[in-house]
């Protein structure tokens, strides 16, 4: 306790500011790329056995175009964000948010055992992700 007091009393008079680093975004891809699709298609997710895949839906063609396919992508369920920019997958250990143009890279992982539901609220200033 007294060591901490001595440390606070021995603060030097000269203050050196911290070095500021330039901002570099962690996501290099455009997450709204699918909105500018030249054919005006939407993306959807299909779970078939152990495989999960994201596909392009083109109403003018019978065949769908694959975007990304992964085996064992989730243990439970998958859910799109309200604006379609992110795809959330649920696992025993928590939830993972994916995004990107064609590869769906892992953007962030939330550690929360036994996730039952994901709710996303979009407010004018911020977005709130609630994992239950």
C-alpha positions in Angstrom: 0.0 0.0 0.0 2.8 2.4 0.9 4.8 1.3 -2.2 1.9 2.5 -4.3 1.7 5.8 -2.6 5.5 6.3 -3.1 5.1 5.5 -6.7 2.3 8.1 -7.1 4.3 10.7 -5.3 7.4 10.2 -7.4 5.9 11.0 -10.8 8.4 12.9 -13.0 7.7 16.5 -13.9 8.4 16.0 -17.6 5.7 14.1 -19.4 6.4 12.3 -22.7 3.3 11.7 -24.9 2.8 8.2 -26.2 3.6 7.4 -29.8 0.5 7.4 -31.9 0.3 4.8 -34.7 -1.6 5.4 -37.9 -5.0 3.6 -38.2 -4.9 0.5 -40.3 -8.2 -1.3 -40.7 -8.2 -5.0 -39.8 -10.7 -5.8 -42.6 -9.2 -5.1 -46.0 -12.3 -6.4 -47.9 -15.5 -4.6 -48.7 -18.2 -6.2 -46.5 -21.0 -4.7 -48.7 -19.5 -6.2 -51.9 -22.5 -8.4 -52.4 -24.8 -5.3 -52.8 -23.0 -4.3 -55.9 -23.4 -7.6 -57.6 -23.7 -7.0 -61.4 -26.6 -9.5 -61.7 -28.5 -8.2 -58.7 -28.4 -11.5 -56.9 -28.8 -12.3 -53.2 -26.7 -14.7 -51.0 -28.2 -17.5 -48.9 -26.9 -20.3 -46.7 -27.6 -24.0 -47.0 -26.8 -26.7 -44.5 -26.5 -30.2 -46.0 -25.2 -32.8 -43.7 -21.9 -31.7 -42.4 -21.3 -29.2 -45.2 -22.4 -25.6 -45.0 -22.2 -23.3 -48.0 -23.1 -19.8 -49.1 -24.6 -19.5 -52.6 -25.8 -16.8 -55.0 -29.5 -16.9 -55.7 -30.3 -15.9 -59.3 -34.0 -16.1 -60.1 -33.4 -16.1 -63.8 -31.4 -19.3 -63.7 -32.2 -22.7 -62.3 -28.6 -23.3 -61.1 -27.1 -21.5 -58.2 -23.5 -20.2 -58.1 -21.4 -21.2 -55.1 -19.6 -18.5 -53.1 -18.0 -20.4 -50.2 -18.3 -24.0 -49.0 -16.9 -25.4 -45.7 -17.3 -28.7 -43.9 -17.9 -28.5 -40.1 -18.5 -24.7 -40.3 -20.8 -24.7 -37.3 -22.1 -27.1 -34.7 -25.4 -25.5 -34.2 -27.0 -22.7 -36.4 -25.9 -19.9 -38.7 -27.5 -16.4 -38.9 -27.1 -13.4 -41.2 -26.8 -9.9 -39.7 -29.9 -7.7 -40.5 -28.1 -5.8 -43.3 -26.4 -9.0 -44.7 -22.8 -7.9 -44.1 -21.9 -10.5 -41.6 -22.6 -14.2 -41.1 -22.6 -15.6 -37.5 -22.0 -19.2 -36.7 -22.6 -20.8 -33.3 -20.3 -23.3 -31.7 -20.1 -25.0 -28.2 -17.5 -22.5 -27.1 -19.3 -19.4 -28.4 -20.1 -17.5 -31.6 -18.0 -16.4 -34.6 -18.7 -13.6 -37.0 -17.6 -14.0 -40.6 -17.4 -11.6 -43.5 -15.8 -10.8 -46.8 -16.4 -10.8 -50.5 -15.9 -14.5 -51.4 -13.8 -16.2 -48.7 -15.8 -15.3 -45.6 -12.9 -14.7 -43.3 -13.2 -14.9 -39.5 -13.7 -11.3 -38.2 -14.3 -11.8 -34.5 -14.9 -14.6 -32.1 -17.0 -14.3 -28.9 -16.3 -16.8 -26.2 -19.6 -17.7 -24.6 -20.4 -21.3 -23.8 -23.8 -22.8 -24.9 -25.1 -20.0 -27.1 -28.9 -20.3 -27.6 -29.8 -17.2 -29.6 -28.2 -14.2 -31.3 -30.0 -10.9 -31.4 -28.6 -7.8 -33.3 -30.0 -4.4 -32.7 -29.2 -1.6 -35.2 -29.3 1.8 -33.7 -28.6 5.1 -35.6 -25.1 5.4 -34.0 -24.0 1.9 -33.0 -24.9 -1.8 -33.5 -25.3 -4.1 -30.5 -24.7 -7.8 -30.6 -26.4 -9.8 -27.8 -25.5 -13.5 -27.4 -27.7 -15.5 -25.2 
